[in-house]
């Protein structure tokens, strides 16, 4: 049964490490997913509703989660996409004038689950050392360790090889009109920062096709605030439809799963490259790599947080500046597999992994991180602005 009162639960990772805690949600049957850790200290509503977390259990390293509660205004999609949330302490009484309910109440209402009362940082160390793990959460005493491990091996799929774009994409195309008055967004801290430059108001609004692999609300909000009329297209769209919908530019969104498994998208993207200005983020970035016949690989534990440093590189490979970015990904592009003419434009400052690509031959730029933030630092918004300007002037 689903309850708002916590119950005693256990969970086990595929490597055999066990934890016990308090669980909110329906545990009449075991709950599962890929356990991944996120080092963001805020933005839990945004993270849980980020489609890129589909199929995963978010482990928060923050000591207290849920102080701001659920607002309904900060969600990045219409539902919770993460399978569940694990943290040290989940606040049941929010301290926020905007809160409509507590985080545990919202999670239960959405049919998801949460676990607290565990040493989340010890769990994070396990995930850091052993890598992201499939795991199982169940009512304490309802399963033996051996039964739980057998269940994981038999019924919990690995993220490698999973194409989840069909789960999170829109069902059919829809339009989002450009907004000339950013204040119409309601509560949004950045609403006054986006106004179409006066010298560009006489130009026609660029029409941009947004290829939806799990697009976030803030992406659409920023693009429309920057003066673009948007045509959002499902992940199943064909190249001909994309080209017809986006006369001036094509935006490739974020999304969940293994990019190598999205072969139907890669095949269509190959037909689109070079036809229009393209900007890809997160999964969109990885799909571009596959479309130019490069490769991706599953990272040990990925990058998930809102303070990841990336270094921008010049065309000759010299460091130019460091950006602080929001990230949420478990796969990365293999730099050694990139063909001639496609260069690495950003690298992660900590591990040197690829964080961006530049392909002038295809009129295409990509980044692995999230320039739309939500949550996260907002300095890389300018990358979206630059893409909109390129699309604007290409069409005029």
C-alpha positions as CSV (number, residue, x, y, z in Angstrom):
1,X,0.0,0.0,0.0
2,X,1.1,3.6,-0.6
3,X,1.5,5.6,2.6
4,X,2.9,9.0,3.7
5,X,4.2,7.4,6.8
6,X,7.7,6.0,6.4
7,X,8.3,2.3,6.8
8,X,11.5,0.3,7.5
9,X,13.2,-0.7,4.3
10,X,16.5,-2.3,3.2
11,X,18.3,-1.9,-0.1
12,X,21.1,-3.7,-1.7
13,X,23.4,-2.9,-4.6
14,X,24.5,-5.4,-7.2
15,X,27.9,-5.6,-5.6
16,X,26.3,-6.9,-2.4
17,X,26.6,-3.8,-0.2
18,X,23.5,-3.3,2.0
19,X,21.9,-0.3,3.7
20,X,18.8,0.2,5.9
21,X,16.6,3.3,6.3
22,X,13.1,4.7,6.3
23,X,11.1,4.5,3.1
24,X,8.2,6.6,1.7
25,X,6.1,5.1,-1.0
26,X,4.7,1.7,-2.1
27,X,7.0,-1.2,-1.2
28,X,4.4,-3.9,-1.7
29,X,6.8,-5.0,-4.5
30,X,10.5,-4.2,-4.7
31,X,11.6,-0.8,-6.2
32,X,14.7,-0.7,-8.4
33,X,17.0,1.4,-10.6
34,X,20.5,2.4,-11.3
35,X,21.9,4.2,-8.2
36,X,23.8,7.3,-9.1
37,X,25.1,10.1,-6.9
38,X,24.5,13.8,-7.4
39,X,26.6,16.4,-5.5
40,X,24.2,19.4,-6.0
41,X,23.3,21.0,-2.7
42,X,20.0,22.4,-4.1
43,X,17.5,22.0,-6.9
44,X,16.0,18.6,-5.8
45,X,12.6,19.4,-7.5
46,X,14.4,20.2,-10.8
47,X,16.6,17.1,-10.6
48,X,13.8,14.7,-9.8
49,X,11.8,16.0,-12.8
50,X,14.8,16.0,-15.2
51,X,14.0,13.3,-17.8
52,X,17.8,12.6,-17.9
53,X,17.3,10.8,-14.6
54,X,14.8,8.2,-16.0
55,X,15.6,4.7,-14.8
56,X,17.8,6.0,-12.0
57,X,17.7,6.4,-8.3
58,X,19.1,9.8,-7.3
59,X,21.5,9.6,-4.3
60,X,22.0,13.1,-2.8
61,X,25.1,14.0,-1.0
62,X,23.4,17.0,0.7
63,X,22.9,16.5,4.5
64,X,19.3,17.8,4.4
65,X,17.0,17.5,1.4
66,X,13.6,19.0,1.0
67,X,13.9,22.2,3.0
68,X,12.2,24.2,0.2
69,X,9.5,21.5,-0.4
70,X,7.7,21.0,-3.6
71,X,6.7,24.3,-5.4
72,X,5.3,23.1,-8.7
73,X,7.0,26.1,-10.3
74,X,10.5,24.7,-10.5
75,X,9.8,21.4,-12.1
76,X,11.6,20.6,-15.4
77,X,8.9,18.4,-16.8
78,X,5.3,17.4,-15.9
79,X,6.3,14.4,-13.7
80,X,9.1,12.9,-11.6
81,X,11.3,10.8,-13.9
82,X,13.8,9.5,-11.4
83,X,12.8,6.2,-10.0
84,X,13.5,7.3,-6.4
85,X,15.5,9.5,-4.1
86,X,18.0,8.4,-1.4
87,X,19.4,10.9,1.2
88,X,20.6,11.2,4.7
89,X,17.6,13.3,6.0
90,X,14.4,14.1,4.1
91,X,12.6,17.1,5.6
92,X,8.9,16.5,6.1
93,X,8.1,20.2,6.9
94,X,9.2,22.6,4.2
95,X,10.5,26.1,5.1
96,X,9.5,28.0,1.9
97,X,6.7,30.4,1.2
98,X,6.4,29.0,-2.3
99,X,6.0,25.3,-1.1
100,X,2.7,23.5,-1.9
101,X,3.7,20.3,-0.2
102,X,6.6,18.5,1.3
103,X,9.0,16.6,-0.9
104,X,8.0,13.1,0.5
105,X,4.3,13.9,0.0
106,X,4.9,14.9,-3.6
107,X,7.1,11.8,-4.2
108,X,4.5,9.5,-2.9
109,X,1.7,11.2,-4.8
110,X,3.7,10.8,-8.0
111,X,4.1,7.0,-7.4
112,X,7.8,7.2,-6.7
113,X,9.8,6.4,-3.6
114,X,12.3,8.0,-1.2
115,X,14.6,6.6,1.4
116,X,16.4,8.5,4.2
117,X,18.1,7.7,7.5
118,X,21.2,6.2,5.8
119,X,24.8,7.4,5.6
120,X,24.5,8.9,2.1
121,X,28.1,9.8,1.9
122,X,29.2,6.3,2.7
123,X,26.9,5.1,-0.1
124,X,28.4,7.8,-2.4
125,X,31.9,6.4,-1.7
126,X,30.7,2.9,-2.6
127,X,29.3,4.3,-5.9
128,X,32.5,6.3,-6.5
129,X,34.8,3.3,-5.9
130,X,32.6,0.6,-7.5
131,X,30.8,2.7,-10.1
132,X,27.1,3.3,-10.5
133,X,25.2,0.2,-9.4
134,X,21.9,-1.4,-10.1
135,X,20.0,-1.7,-6.8
136,X,16.9,-2.9,-5.1
137,X,14.8,-1.4,-2.3
138,X,12.3,-3.6,-0.4
139,X,10.4,-3.7,2.9
140,X,12.8,-4.9,5.6
141,X,12.6,-8.6,6.1
142,X,10.6,-9.4,3.0
143,X,13.6,-10.8,1.1
144,X,16.9,-12.4,1.8
145,X,20.1,-11.0,0.5
146,X,20.4,-13.9,-2.0
147,X,16.9,-13.3,-3.2
148,X,17.5,-9.6,-3.6
149,X,20.7,-10.2,-5.6
150,X,18.9,-12.8,-7.8
151,X,16.1,-10.2,-8.5
152,X,18.6,-7.6,-9.5
153,X,20.4,-9.9,-11.9
154,X,17.2,-11.2,-13.5
155,X,14.9,-8.1,-13.5
156,X,16.9,-4.8,-13.2
157,X,18.3,-3.8,-16.6
158,X,21.7,-2.2,-17.0
159,X,21.7,1.3,-18.3
160,X,24.2,0.2,-21.0
161,X,22.3,-0.6,-24.1
162,X,19.0,1.1,-23.1
163,X,17.4,3.6,-25.4
164,X,15.0,5.5,-23.2
165,X,14.2,8.4,-25.5
166,X,10.9,6.9,-26.5
167,X,9.9,7.0,-22.8
168,X,10.5,10.6,-22.2
169,X,9.9,12.4,-25.5
170,X,6.7,14.2,-26.6
171,X,4.0,12.1,-28.4
172,X,3.5,14.6,-31.2
173,X,5.0,17.9,-32.4
174,X,3.9,21.1,-30.7
175,X,4.8,24.8,-30.8
176,X,6.2,27.2,-28.3
177,X,5.9,30.9,-29.3
178,X,8.6,33.5,-28.8
179,X,8.0,35.7,-25.7
180,X,8.8,39.4,-26.0
181,X,8.0,40.1,-22.3
182,X,10.0,37.8,-20.1
183,X,8.0,38.9,-17.0
184,X,5.1,36.8,-18.3
185,X,6.9,33.7,-17.0
186,X,5.7,34.2,-13.4
187,X,8.3,33.3,-10.7
188,X,11.7,32.9,-12.4
189,X,14.8,34.5,-11.0
190,X,16.3,35.1,-14.4
191,X,13.1,36.5,-16.0
192,X,14.5,40.1,-16.3
193,X,17.7,38.8,-18.0
194,X,16.2,37.9,-21.3
195,X,15.0,40.6,-23.6
196,X,15.6,40.5,-27.3
197,X,18.3,43.1,-28.2
198,X,16.9,46.3,-29.7
199,X,19.0,46.0,-32.8
200,X,17.5,42.6,-33.6
201,X,13.8,43.3,-33.1
202,X,13.5,44.3,-36.8
203,X,14.7,40.8,-37.8
204,X,12.3,38.0,-38.3
205,X,12.1,35.6,-35.3
206,X,14.2,32.5,-36.0
207,X,12.2,29.2,-36.1
208,X,14.1,26.5,-34.3
209,X,13.3,22.8,-34.3
210,X,13.9,21.3,-30.8
211,X,14.5,17.6,-31.2
212,X,13.1,16.3,-27.9
213,X,15.0,13.4,-26.4
214,X,13.8,14.5,-22.9
215,X,13.9,18.3,-23.1
216,X,13.7,20.3,-19.9
217,X,11.3,23.2,-19.3
218,X,14.1,25.7,-18.9
219,X,15.5,25.0,-22.3
220,X,12.2,25.9,-24.0
221,X,11.8,28.9,-21.7
222,X,15.2,30.4,-22.5
223,X,15.0,29.7,-26.2
224,X,11.6,31.4,-26.5
225,X,12.7,34.3,-24.2
226,X,15.6,34.9,-26.6
227,X,13.1,35.5,-29.4
228,X,12.8,32.1,-31.1
229,X,9.6,30.4,-32.2
230,X,10.0,26.7,-31.4
231,X,8.7,23.6,-33.0
232,X,9.3,20.7,-30.6
233,X,9.6,17.4,-32.4
234,X,9.5,13.9,-30.9
235,X,12.5,11.6,-30.8
236,X,10.9,9.4,-33.5
237,X,10.8,12.3,-36.0
238,X,12.4,11.7,-39.4
239,X,15.1,14.0,-40.9
240,X,12.6,15.4,-43.5
241,X,10.2,16.5,-40.7
242,X,13.0,18.1,-38.7
243,X,14.3,20.0,-41.6
244,X,10.8,21.2,-42.6
245,X,10.0,22.3,-39.0
246,X,13.3,24.1,-38.2
247,X,14.1,26.5,-41.1
248,X,16.9,28.3,-39.3
249,X,18.3,26.0,-36.6
250,X,18.0,22.7,-34.9
251,X,18.5,22.2,-31.1
252,X,19.3,18.6,-29.9
253,X,18.1,18.2,-26.3
254,X,19.3,16.3,-23.3
255,X,17.9,12.9,-22.4
256,X,18.4,9.6,-20.6
257,X,20.0,6.2,-21.5
258,X,22.8,4.9,-23.7
259,X,23.3,7.1,-26.8
260,X,24.7,4.1,-28.7
261,X,21.4,2.4,-28.4
262,X,19.4,5.2,-30.0
263,X,20.3,3.9,-33.5
264,X,17.0,5.2,-35.1
265,X,17.9,8.8,-34.0
266,X,21.5,8.5,-35.1
267,X,20.4,7.4,-38.6
268,X,18.1,10.4,-39.0
269,X,20.7,12.8,-37.5
270,X,23.2,11.7,-40.1
271,X,20.8,13.1,-42.8
272,X,20.4,16.4,-41.0
273,X,24.1,17.3,-40.2
274,X,25.3,20.2,-42.3
275,X,21.9,21.2,-43.5
276,X,21.2,23.8,-40.8
277,X,23.0,25.3,-37.7
278,X,22.9,22.6,-35.0
279,X,23.4,22.9,-31.2
280,X,23.4,19.8,-29.1
281,X,23.5,19.4,-25.4
282,X,24.0,16.3,-23.1
283,X,22.5,13.3,-25.0
284,X,22.2,15.5,-28.1
285,X,26.0,16.0,-27.9
286,X,26.6,12.3,-27.7
287,X,24.3,11.5,-30.6
288,X,26.2,14.0,-32.8
289,X,29.4,12.0,-31.9
290,X,27.7,8.8,-33.1
291,X,26.4,10.6,-36.2
292,X,30.0,11.5,-37.3
293,X,31.0,7.8,-36.6
294,X,32.7,8.4,-33.3
295,X,32.0,6.4,-30.1
296,X,30.8,6.8,-26.6
297,X,31.5,4.8,-23.5
298,X,29.8,4.3,-20.1
299,X,31.6,6.2,-17.4
300,X,32.4,4.6,-14.0
301,X,30.1,6.9,-12.1
302,X,29.5,9.9,-14.4
303,X,29.1,13.6,-13.6
304,X,26.0,14.8,-11.7
305,X,26.1,18.1,-9.9
306,X,25.9,21.9,-10.4
307,X,29.6,22.9,-9.9
308,X,31.6,20.9,-12.5
309,X,34.5,22.9,-14.0
310,X,35.0,22.6,-17.7
311,X,37.8,24.2,-19.8
312,X,37.1,25.8,-23.1
313,X,39.7,25.1,-25.7
314,X,40.8,27.2,-28.7
315,X,40.8,25.7,-32.2
316,X,44.5,24.8,-31.6
317,X,43.7,23.1,-28.3
318,X,44.9,25.9,-25.9
319,X,42.9,26.5,-22.7
320,X,40.9,29.7,-23.0
321,X,38.7,29.9,-19.9
322,X,37.1,27.7,-17.2
323,X,33.3,27.5,-16.9
324,X,31.3,26.2,-13.9
325,X,28.6,24.0,-15.2
326,X,25.5,21.9,-14.4
327,X,25.9,18.2,-15.4
328,X,23.9,15.0,-15.4
329,X,25.4,12.2,-17.5
330,X,26.8,8.7,-17.3
331,X,28.2,8.3,-20.8
332,X,30.9,10.3,-22.5
333,X,32.4,10.7,-26.0
334,X,35.6,8.8,-26.8
335,X,38.0,11.6,-28.0
336,X,40.3,9.1,-29.8
337,X,37.4,8.0,-32.0
338,X,36.6,11.5,-33.4
339,X,37.1,11.9,-37.1
340,X,39.2,14.6,-38.7
341,X,37.4,17.9,-38.8
342,X,35.6,17.4,-35.5
343,X,37.5,18.9,-32.6
344,X,37.1,18.8,-28.8
345,X,36.0,22.3,-27.7
346,X,35.6,21.7,-24.0
347,X,37.1,19.2,-21.5
348,X,36.3,18.4,-17.9
349,X,38.9,20.1,-15.7
350,X,38.9,17.1,-13.2
351,X,39.2,14.0,-15.5
352,X,39.9,15.4,-19.0
353,X,36.7,13.8,-20.5
354,X,35.1,15.4,-23.5
355,X,32.7,18.1,-22.7
356,X,32.1,19.7,-26.1
357,X,32.6,19.3,-29.8
358,X,33.0,21.7,-32.7
359,X,32.3,20.5,-36.2
360,X,32.5,23.6,-38.6
361,X,32.1,21.3,-41.6
362,X,28.6,20.4,-40.3
363,X,27.8,23.9,-38.8
364,X,27.5,22.1,-35.5
365,X,28.5,22.8,-31.9
366,X,27.8,20.6,-28.9
367,X,28.3,20.6,-25.1
368,X,28.1,17.7,-22.7
369,X,26.9,19.9,-19.8
370,X,23.6,21.7,-19.3
371,X,23.8,25.4,-20.4
372,X,20.1,25.8,-19.4
373,X,21.1,25.0,-15.8
374,X,17.9,24.5,-13.6
375,X,19.5,23.8,-11.2
376,X,23.0,25.2,-11.6
377,X,25.1,28.2,-12.5
378,X,23.9,30.3,-15.3
379,X,27.1,31.6,-17.0
380,X,26.8,29.2,-19.9
381,X,23.4,30.6,-21.0
382,X,25.5,32.5,-23.5
383,X,26.0,29.4,-25.5
384,X,22.3,29.2,-26.1
385,X,22.2,32.9,-26.9
386,X,25.0,32.4,-29.5
387,X,23.1,29.6,-31.2
388,X,19.9,31.6,-31.4
389,X,21.8,34.6,-32.9
390,X,23.4,32.3,-35.5
391,X,20.0,30.9,-36.4
392,X,18.6,34.4,-36.5
393,X,21.2,35.7,-39.0
394,X,21.2,32.5,-41.1
395,X,17.6,33.0,-41.8
396,X,17.7,36.7,-42.6
